[in-house]
Amino acid sequence: MAHVQKRQRTNKDGTPGAVLWCLRYVNPETGRERTETFRLKRDADRRLTESRPASSPGRTSTPRRVASPWASGPSTGLTSKCN
């Protein structure tokens, strides 16, 4: 499963350095895990959505229409009143 991970670099003197965003995913052609590094989270997220195949879970798609029991309206035995 592909994911984006925040990484904080450390300078030689021990102080916090640059923040990097690492994208880890499995290449579907070779089956090997790959890592890409980005300075901005939005760039890593954009690459993440590009690397997923269209049929993978979590990807939005057009939902199928399913017959609903309420599609034809209320049945004759159910009535309600609002005051």
PEMO-V422393 format. One record per run of one state. SS is the DSSP state (h for helix, s for strand, l for the rest). FROM is the first residue (numbers start at 1). TO is the last residue. If there is no record, write none. Layout:
BEGIN
[[SS	FROM	TO] [SS	FROM	TO]]
END
This chain:
BEGIN
[[l	1	2] [s	3	10] [l	11	15] [s	16	26] [l	27	32] [s	33	38] [l	39	40] [h	41	51] [l	52	83]]
END
